[in-house]
Amino acid sequence: MIDPDVKLLYAIDKALLAVMILVIMFGMGASLTLADFKNVLRRPRLVFIGFISQFGFMPLIALVLSLALNLPPAVAIALILLGCLPGGTTSNLFSYFARGQVALSISMTTASTVLALFMTPFLLQLYTSPFTQKISEQLGSNATFVMPTKDIVLSLVLVLVPVCGGMILRRFHAGWAKVAEETAGFMGMIVIVYLLGTAFYRHHTLLFSTPWPIFVATISLGLVGFLFGYYASRLLGAYPIQQRAISLETGIQNTPVAFAIILLSFPNFELQNDMLWVAILYSIFIVMSSSCITLWMRKRGAFDWDVYQNTLIHARLFGHQWKTDYPKGYLPPRIARDPSQGALREDSIRRD
């Protein structure tokens, strides 16, 4: 689809990506403590919903989109790769702005990042076999294309190293860890805006020559993920603040890790540009779609967020067994269950 000789990413872009991945993952680690891993065990049902959404539904919808839209093999592999990735700190940030349960979002990010070491390579092997076979046929000369599983695992391990470094900093210097956490989010946004801006400037002609199924696939992956996470968690009894967190965590994949895997695991692959272009398009559209959905969620969730905060204040003042009584009919049906029990109390474990 894209000429392999075309430079989608220049040396400065790759250097900035490397720095961004290092800083973002270090900042993510700086936001974590051992208590966060314990919190995963304290909310297994909700984290399990997130796990099914993240590693069950997203790879499957990527496969369905690839087959339904008859995407080129390299494009399909890149889309499935995006579907198999964990969430990242971006979803935590959007969850905060959307009045979602940030502690749940962080717990899900923590769990999915660790599980990605095993789930991402496994799911890629499971779902990409039809497309790797097609690439082998295209290469001809009895050549066989196989997924570089070891390189992918190594890429994920390298990405997790700065996370461990951030956690060590948080353990011994909480103040500096807070600075690293805030710097990571800011720097990440700056680099993403720069990369997207330069991509538009250098390769705007590619936007007009890209086949429409690729646009549909890269836009739909995030949007369908948002919808599935929101309504699946709703059906399973999650509160609205949890639905928003699970929805954003499901739809927003860790694209810096996608770039790292593509660049490190497919360095001599002649179709690498096709894969990079899919990651670039997804990055563009997920920022736009998640921003719109966050604004909608923030407006829709204003009332139940106030109830949630009020309940937390009562719990801290009077103890977790305190029951906040609201006038009959005051609470809308979607939060009419006792808001002082269960999920709403969990955030007292961690600041939100």
C-alpha angles and dihedrals in degrees: 000000000000122000107254089221092062112100108226091171122033125207091266090050092053091047091051091047091052092049092045093051091048094048096042095048091044089050090048090053090047089059093054133083133177086261088067090060090048089050088058088062091047093059103036096149095056094041088049089054087052091047092053091047094046103041102017107042105025097056089044094051089047089054093046092050091048093052097039093050093039092231121191111266097251091047091049092050091051092049092049089048089056090049092052096052127102125245121266143207090283090070090052090053094049090045089057093052092044091055090247127149100276094188089058091047091052091047091052092047090050093050096043094047092055094041091049089075088071106020100049097056091041094050093045090055090046099049106030101056095099090053097044087054091054091050090051089053091049092050091053124179090098089292117155124206115208130178109261093234096167092050091049092051090047090050090052092048091050090050091051094052094079088048089061089046090053092050091052090051090050090051095055105022112029093172094056089043089058090052091049091049094052093042091052094058094045095046092045092056092047093051093045091051090048094049093046091047094050090045090056092045098046101033107026089126088063089061090062095043096046111107114249095240089066091054090049092049097048093046096042096050092067097036095050089046091055092050095046094047092048099047098034091055089045092054090050093055104260118155118248093257088054093045090057093049094048092046094054093041090053098047100040111073126192098261096176087063089049090055091047093052094046094048096042101036101039103037096140098032108124090212094053090111090060090054093046091050091055090051090048093050092047090050091052097048098039091057090051097043096042091050091054093045091047091055090050092048092047092054095043093046099048096103100043089045090058090049090049094051091046091052092050091052091051091049092052093046100042105019134265094283092062113116116213110216117209124189115269111272093014095109117064117239094258091065100023092116116097101288093194093066136071118347098019092060094053095079091066083078090067134018116259 
